Amino acid sequence: RSFDIRGCIGPPIASDSGFPEGDPMSIVAMLTVNWGYHLYMKIFAPNTRAYSFVDNMTLTARNVAMVAQGHFAMVTFSALCGLSMDEEKTYVWGLTAPLRKGISQLGFPCLQDASELGASMTFGAKIRNRIMKAKGTGMEDKWNKLRRSMAPFLQKLNMLPKVFWPRALHGSPACVFSDQYLLSLRRAATKALKISGAGSNPTLRLSLSGEMKNDPGFYQLSHCVATLRRLMRKSTDLLQMWKAWQEKYHGKAWPGPFTKITLCLNQIGWRVTNPPFVMDHEQHAWNLLTLDDKTLQWLLEDAWCQHMAWQTNHKTMEDLHGMDRYLTTYQVNKLLPLERSLLSALQSGAFVSSSEHSKYDAEKTPFCSICECEDDRAHWLLCPRFRHLRADIEDWHADNVELPACALYHLLIPRVQKMVDWRHTLHQLQDCSKVFHVYPPKVQTQHLFTDGTCTMPKHPCLRMAAWGVVCSTTGDVVALGHLHGQTQSIDRAELVAVIAAVQWSQEADIYVWSDSLSTVTTAEYIQEHRHVPISVENHDLWLELWDALMLRDGLVTCFRWVPSHIERALADDPFESWAIHWNGVVDELVSQWNFQRPAAFLQQHEDLAHTLDWWCERILQLRQFYFKAAAMTSSASNRSDTLDLEVIEIESDEGGQRASELLADLLPLTWQVKCRQTPAKVPGIFVESL
């Protein structure tokens, strides 16, 4: 073979090993070596089990003699391929003390834990996690870079789940460790971001800062659940292993992924009943394998909020019995960066007033200079100093001072029981996808028009969805129902309607018409490739559709898309007029059926809407009040004609930054590059300096 180096062909070199393509990173070559390794070991060391991942060769056996036999076979195979084993990286392990003593005679280090492909492996019944923890404790350079970075605060915050937590928690789905490790990561993050103020709870500070994965605890929880779901969908025997492990589990923690997932779920009030079924914190049963991603994400976030509420021990959070995430973060995306910083400081429990700072600062006074009483935040809502602030807020409610302390002091809204009852009602809705109003025919092709609808109220949790199926061949209503489950969305309603249409007949050819293009496209993909993509949304419903298609194997099942909300007069031919007419029929039918519900259901819906409006109005008023009070801090020192106001200190994430850096939060991340590269009359570097 000859080598081409910068266009120059070198002299030919004879070789009796390797692959003629000359690529040192050849995938085909490595795959051939792996395949040959497994085949060789199967013939010459049948009592061992071989594993391989690219250039990482592993074997296991039940006794020392078999391991020795397998080792010599591995060395022989390497010599045949012209390869050499890396003696420095080779190690052995055993599950018991006698095995470890015997296998050490091979001359290799006998380890009880090791880093394998980046993950922490434990060989034995004892839990070992030093390798896992070393990844998180060895990130000082990264933390220092984050601390010195001049990037906007939100951009630095978003780096936590994208850069820091993947490294610190890599391999965590199979490694058991205490919460103290997560606490150290939270403290390092808040310190690097300069948000570790006095009294601040790092869990609340990171979890309520926008994306909940900013907290390492929730990142670990979602990562462990997602990894288990992904592997169970790829490996069919993993579920059987989980079931066998669950039957013998009696509370003792063992190394491995099943102990880890059990501990993570127990932490948020969940429990494993019969794998893959789990019981959530509201006593609802779910199939962890088929549960759709949107519902799972919401359930985990809500459960994590309850976990945070249970763990808080702040004096002014004693009445935080659970936490409503929707109300606590209501319209937080509409706030300016400075307002989000002030809100985060309040919600995390940081000391923001002179009364709180006086506990460790002798120069601060805990009493109001006018009323001569304790100057806490509850007093601010009554104190004459802030009368003009309250008057500036439209329709200020005098009873705001009677709100729970967690809401009054920290804008943390406790769990609303009506919201819990509403979710329970949605969970109990009947699944009517198999309830049909007419018998399916045995002959003649049937054209079925499907549709789904969903209301769009002010509060997303109050959405109501329904679906329906109409047969244009006979003019009958085939099926009609309200969408069951907590996730009420139009895409799920459209899909349930298609499932009902496919399940209706198992003897006649059918054409299913839908005005949801994404639903039709995905259904055709599943029908063509004969499998459900793992990453598809509403995975549980698509599995039901695939099962229904399998029952119709041998019959014609066609999916067709029809445009929605088009006037019949705009049709170009009778066929289009026919399709538009029947699509309008099913659309009107489903829209009316969506509101045909029991009186108790509608009353519960109305009561919850009134409660949410009541809370939202007070939340917005309290936010305005605290933001105005914070603004007084900067202007109080410049006014000489005012009373001697107590200084209100609310810490900001942007403390010490210039106004231009705060403005950068509202611009695209690449605004500096665009300024320099976009041609204009004014030089880009001059605009950047402004």
DACORTA-V729861 format. One record per residue. N is the residue number from 0. RES is the residue in one letter. PHI is phi in whole degrees, -180 to 180 (* if undefined). PSI is psi as a letter, one per 20 degrees, with the letter a starting at -180 (none if undefined). D_CENTER is the distance of its C-alpha to the mean C-alpha in whole Angstrom. Layout:
n=<N N>
res=<RES RES>
phi=<PHI PHI>
psi=<PSI PSI>
d_center=<D_CENTER D_CENTER>
//
This chain:
n=<0 1 2 3 4 5 6 7 8 9 10 11 12 13 14 15 16 17 18 19 20 21 22 23 24 25 26 27 28 29 30 31 32 33 34 35 36 37 38 39 40 41 42 43 44 45 46 47 48 49 50 51 52 53 54 55 56 57 58 59 60 61 62 63 64 65 66 67 68 69 70 71 72 73 74 75 76 77 78 79 80 81 82 83 84 85 86 87 88 89 90 91 92 93 94 95 96 97 98 99 100 101 102 103 104 105 106 107 108 109 110 111 112 113 114 115 116 117 118 119 120 121 122 123 124 125 126 127 128 129 130 131 132 133 134 135 136 137 138 139 140 141 142 143 144 145 146 147 148 149 150 151 152 153 154 155 156 157 158 159 160 161 162 163 164 165 166 167 168 169 170 171 172 173 174 175 176 177 178 179 180 181 182 183 184 185 186 187 188 189 190 191 192 193 194 195 196 197 198 199 200 201 202 203 204 205 206 207 208 209 210 211 212 213 214 215 216 217 218 219 220 221 222 223 224 225 226 227 228 229 230 231 232 233 234 235 236 237 238 239 240 241 242 243 244 245 246 247 248 249 250 251 252 253 254 255 256 257 258 259 260 261 262 263 264 265 266 267 268 269 270 271 272 273 274 275 276 277 278 279 280 281 282 283 284 285 286 287 288 289 290 291 292 293 294 295 296 297 298 299 300 301 302 303 304 305 306 307 308 309 310 311 312 313 314 315 316 317 318 319 320 321 322 323 324 325 326 327 328 329 330 331 332 333 334 335 336 337 338 339 340 341 342 343 344 345 346 347 348 349 350 351 352 353 354 355 356 357 358 359 360 361 362 363 364 365 366 367 368 369 370 371 372 373 374 375 376 377 378 379 380 381 382 383 384 385 386 387 388 389 390 391 392 393 394 395 396 397 398 399 400 401 402 403 404 405 406 407 408 409 410 411 412 413 414 415 416 417 418 419 420 421 422 423 424 425 426 427 428 429 430 431 432 433 434 435 436 437 438 439 440 441 442 443 444 445 446 447 448 449 450 451 452 453 454 455 456 457 458 459 460 461 462 463 464 465 466 467 468 469 470 471 472 473 474 475 476 477 478 479 480 481 482 483 484 485 486 487 488 489 490 491 492 493 494 495 496 497 498 499 500 501 502 503 504 505 506 507 508 509 510 511 512 513 514 515 516 517 518 519 520 521 522 523 524 525 526 527 528 529 530 531 532 533 534 535 536 537 538 539 540 541 542 543 544 545 546 547 548 549 550 551 552 553 554 555 556 557 558 559 560 561 562 563 564 565 566 567 568 569 570 571 572 573 574 575 576 577 578 579 580 581 582 583 584 585 586 587 588 589 590 591 592 593 594 595 596 597 598 599 600 601 602 603 604 605 606 607 608 609 610 611 612 613 614 615 616 617 618 619 620 621 622 623 624 625 626 627 628 629 630 631 632 633 634 635 636 637 638 639 640 641 642 643 644 645 646 647 648 649 650 651 652 653 654 655 656 657 658 659 660 661 662 663 664 665 666 667 668 669 670 671 672 673 674 675 676 677 678 679 680 681 682 683 684 685 686 687 688 689>
res=<R S F D I R G C I G P P I A S D S G F P E G D P M S I V A M L T V N W G Y H L Y M K I F A P N T R A Y S F V D N M T L T A R N V A M V A Q G H F A M V T F S A L C G L S M D E E K T Y V W G L T A P L R K G I S Q L G F P C L Q D A S E L G A S M T F G A K I R N R I M K A K G T G M E D K W N K L R R S M A P F L Q K L N M L P K V F W P R A L H G S P A C V F S D Q Y L L S L R R A A T K A L K I S G A G S N P T L R L S L S G E M K N D P G F Y Q L S H C V A T L R R L M R K S T D L L Q M W K A W Q E K Y H G K A W P G P F T K I T L C L N Q I G W R V T N P P F V M D H E Q H A W N L L T L D D K T L Q W L L E D A W C Q H M A W Q T N H K T M E D L H G M D R Y L T T Y Q V N K L L P L E R S L L S A L Q S G A F V S S S E H S K Y D A E K T P F C S I C E C E D D R A H W L L C P R F R H L R A D I E D W H A D N V E L P A C A L Y H L L I P R V Q K M V D W R H T L H Q L Q D C S K V F H V Y P P K V Q T Q H L F T D G T C T M P K H P C L R M A A W G V V C S T T G D V V A L G H L H G Q T Q S I D R A E L V A V I A A V Q W S Q E A D I Y V W S D S L S T V T T A E Y I Q E H R H V P I S V E N H D L W L E L W D A L M L R D G L V T C F R W V P S H I E R A L A D D P F E S W A I H W N G V V D E L V S Q W N F Q R P A A F L Q Q H E D L A H T L D W W C E R I L Q L R Q F Y F K A A A M T S S A S N R S D T L D L E V I E I E S D E G G Q R A S E L L A D L L P L T W Q V K C R Q T P A K V P G I F V E S L>
phi=<* -125 -111 -99 -120 56 84 -106 -88 -82 -68 -68 -125 -79 -149 -114 -149 88 -121 -69 -72 79 -93 -69 -113 -65 -71 -64 -64 -68 -65 -65 -64 -63 -63 -64 -62 -65 -67 -64 -67 -66 -87 -96 -140 -68 -87 -111 -116 -98 -132 -152 -144 57 -99 -104 -104 -139 -146 -132 -155 -90 -146 -67 -61 -67 -65 -62 -60 -66 -64 -65 -65 -64 -64 -63 -63 -63 -66 -63 -89 73 -107 -129 -79 -83 -64 -70 -96 -82 -147 -125 -154 -143 -85 -127 -62 -60 -66 -65 -67 -72 -75 -66 -70 -72 94 -102 -60 -100 -105 -105 -157 -159 -95 -121 55 88 -98 -94 -100 -121 -111 142 -81 -80 -79 -128 -141 -65 -68 -64 -69 -63 -67 -79 -80 -102 -112 -60 -63 -67 -63 -66 -65 -66 -67 -86 -63 -96 -68 -57 -60 -63 -68 -67 -65 -70 -76 -62 -78 -100 -123 -79 -67 -59 -80 -69 -117 -68 86 -64 -61 -120 -120 -95 -150 -81 -71 -63 -65 -66 -63 -65 -68 -63 -65 -65 -68 -66 -69 -68 -86 62 -127 -94 -76 -63 82 -76 -91 -64 -66 -65 -63 -83 -70 -101 -95 121 -87 -69 -72 -64 -90 -65 -66 -71 -61 -63 -60 -67 -67 -66 -66 -65 -66 -64 -63 -65 -72 -67 -75 -90 -112 -73 -85 -67 -64 -65 -63 -63 -63 -65 -67 -65 -66 -102 -82 -128 103 -80 -82 -118 -66 129 -71 -74 -64 -64 -67 -65 -67 -64 -71 -64 -62 -101 86 -98 -148 -86 -94 -139 -47 -94 -85 -131 -111 -83 -72 -109 63 -109 -89 -138 -92 -66 -80 -107 -59 -70 -63 -65 -67 -62 -61 -65 -63 -66 -66 -66 -65 -68 -63 -66 -62 -63 -65 -68 -86 -72 -128 -69 -60 -88 -118 -66 -95 -84 -88 82 -142 -94 -66 -62 -73 -64 -107 -62 53 -71 -72 -89 -82 -72 -54 -66 -67 -64 -66 -65 -65 -64 -64 -65 -70 -82 88 -64 -71 -126 -128 -62 -61 -78 -69 -67 -66 -130 -118 -68 -78 -94 -110 -84 -112 -74 -71 -100 -91 56 -135 -60 -95 -90 -70 -65 -72 -59 -73 -121 -68 -62 -59 -110 -62 -70 -69 -67 -70 -76 -89 -65 54 -61 -93 -68 -85 -61 -68 -92 -66 -55 -60 -64 -80 -71 -89 -127 57 -101 -92 -67 -62 -93 -63 -64 -69 -63 -65 -66 -64 -65 -65 -63 -68 -90 -61 -75 -87 -99 -69 -112 -104 -114 -90 -135 -76 -74 -76 -101 -133 69 -68 -109 -106 -113 -101 -117 -161 -134 -141 -152 -74 -126 -76 -62 -103 -58 -69 -97 -66 -129 -124 -146 -148 -162 -135 -125 -95 -76 -67 -108 81 -94 -84 -80 -153 -155 -168 -95 -63 -93 106 -74 -87 -101 -145 -72 -67 -71 -65 -61 -70 -62 -63 -65 -62 -62 -65 -71 -76 -63 -126 -118 -131 -114 -73 -134 -118 -102 -106 -144 -93 -101 -65 -64 -66 -64 -64 -67 -63 -66 -64 -64 -66 -78 -93 60 -163 -98 -59 -67 -86 -72 -72 57 -59 -64 -73 -66 -65 -64 -65 -64 -62 -66 -68 -64 -71 -100 -60 102 -103 -81 -132 -116 -109 -129 -100 -130 -63 -106 56 -118 -67 -64 -68 -87 -68 -89 -152 -59 -64 -63 -63 -64 -65 -66 -62 -72 -66 -68 -63 -70 -66 -66 -62 -68 -62 -73 -68 -61 -103 -87 -128 -59 -62 -65 -64 -66 -67 -64 -64 -67 -63 -66 -61 -65 -64 -65 -62 -61 -68 -61 -62 -75 -62 -65 -67 -64 -62 -59 -63 -68 -67 -67 -65 -67 -65 -65 -62 -75 -98 -66 -72 -95 -109 -99 -100 -108 -70 -77 -77 -72 -76 -101 -105 -113 -71 -118 -65 -96 -57 89 -90 -80 -62 -64 -72 -68 -65 -64 -64 -90 -103 -60 -64 -102 -65 -68 -65 -65 -62 -80 -94 -79 -68 -156 -69 -97 -57 -63 -67 -71 -64 -65 -68 -67>
psi=<q q p o o l i p p r q q p q q j r a p i h j o i k p g g g h h g g g g h g g g g h h g i m i j r p q q q n d j o p q q q r i r h g h g g g h g h h g g g h g h h j k r q q o h h i p r r q q i r g h g h g h i i i i j q p o q i q r o o k i r o p p n r i p p p k h h g h h h h i k k h g g h h h h h i q j q q g h g h h i i g i h g g h h g h k p j h i j p p r r i h g h h h h g h h g h g h i l k m r p i p o h g h g h h k k e p i i h p h g h g g g h g g g h g g g g h h h h o h i h h h g g g h g h h j p k i p p q q r h h g g h g g g h h h j j r q p f o p j p q p a i j k p p q o h h i p q h g g g g g g g g g h h g h g g h h i p k q h j j h j m n r p o h g h h k p k h i i q q g h h h g g g h g g h i j q p i r h h h h i h i o i i q p i q p i g i l r p m a h h h h i i p h h k h h g h h i p p l p p h j h i j q q h h h g h j k o p r p o h h g g h g h h g h h i q p o j i j o q i q q q q i r p p p o p p q q q q p q m r h o h i j q p q r r r p p o i g i j q o g q p r q p q r h o o q h h h g g g h g g g h g h i g p j i q q q p o p q j o h h g g g h g h g h h g i l q p q h j q q l h g h h h h g g h h h h h j p i q p o p p q p p q q l p q h i i q h r h g h g g g h g h h h g h g h g h h h h h j n r q h h g h g h g g g h g g g g g g g h g h g h g h g g g h g h h h h h g h i h i i p i j r r n q p p o o o q q h j p i q r h h h h h h h i r q h k h h g h g h h p p r h p p h h g h h h none>
d_center=<52 52 49 49 48 48 50 53 53 54 57 56 55 55 53 52 49 45 44 47 44 44 40 39 35 36 33 36 38 35 35 38 39 36 37 41 39 38 41 44 42 42 46 47 45 44 43 40 37 36 32 32 29 31 33 32 34 34 36 36 39 41 43 45 47 45 43 46 47 43 43 47 46 43 45 48 45 44 48 48 46 47 44 44 42 40 42 40 37 38 37 38 37 37 36 39 42 45 42 41 45 46 44 44 48 46 46 43 40 39 36 34 30 30 27 27 25 23 22 24 26 28 31 32 32 31 28 28 25 27 26 22 23 25 23 21 25 26 24 27 28 24 24 27 27 24 26 29 27 28 25 24 22 18 19 19 16 14 15 14 11 13 16 16 14 14 17 18 15 16 17 16 15 19 20 21 21 22 20 23 21 18 20 22 19 18 22 22 20 21 25 24 23 26 24 25 28 30 28 25 22 20 17 17 18 15 12 14 14 12 9 8 7 11 12 12 12 9 8 10 9 6 8 11 10 8 12 14 13 14 17 18 18 20 22 24 26 23 22 26 26 23 25 28 27 26 29 30 28 30 28 29 26 26 25 22 19 20 21 18 16 18 18 15 15 18 17 15 18 17 19 20 23 24 21 19 19 18 19 16 17 19 21 20 20 17 17 14 16 16 13 12 8 9 10 8 5 8 10 8 8 11 12 11 14 16 16 17 20 21 21 23 27 28 31 30 27 29 28 24 24 20 18 18 15 16 19 18 17 19 20 19 18 22 23 25 23 26 25 22 23 26 23 21 24 25 22 22 25 27 31 32 35 38 39 36 37 40 39 39 41 45 45 43 44 42 45 45 48 49 48 49 46 42 41 37 35 36 39 38 38 41 43 46 44 41 43 43 39 39 42 40 37 37 38 37 37 39 37 34 36 35 32 30 30 26 26 30 29 25 24 22 22 23 21 23 25 25 22 21 24 23 20 22 25 22 21 25 26 28 27 30 29 32 34 37 40 42 43 42 45 46 47 47 44 42 40 37 35 31 30 27 26 24 25 24 24 24 21 18 18 22 22 24 24 27 28 32 34 37 40 42 44 46 44 43 39 38 34 33 30 27 24 23 19 17 16 19 18 21 20 19 23 24 23 24 28 28 27 30 32 32 33 36 38 39 42 42 41 38 37 34 34 30 30 26 26 23 24 27 26 23 26 28 26 26 29 30 28 28 25 21 19 16 14 15 13 15 16 17 20 21 22 24 25 26 28 30 31 32 34 36 37 40 40 39 36 35 32 33 32 34 34 33 35 38 41 44 46 44 45 47 48 48 45 43 44 44 40 40 42 40 36 37 39 36 34 36 36 32 32 35 34 30 32 35 33 35 36 34 31 32 33 30 28 30 30 27 27 30 28 25 28 29 27 25 29 29 26 27 31 30 28 31 33 31 31 34 35 34 36 39 38 39 42 44 45 47 48 52 53 50 50 49 45 43 40 37 34 31 29 27 25 27 30 33 31 34 33 33 30 28 29 27 24 25 26 24 23 26 29 31 31 32 35 37 36 37 41 42 45 44 43 39 39 41 39 36 39 39>
//
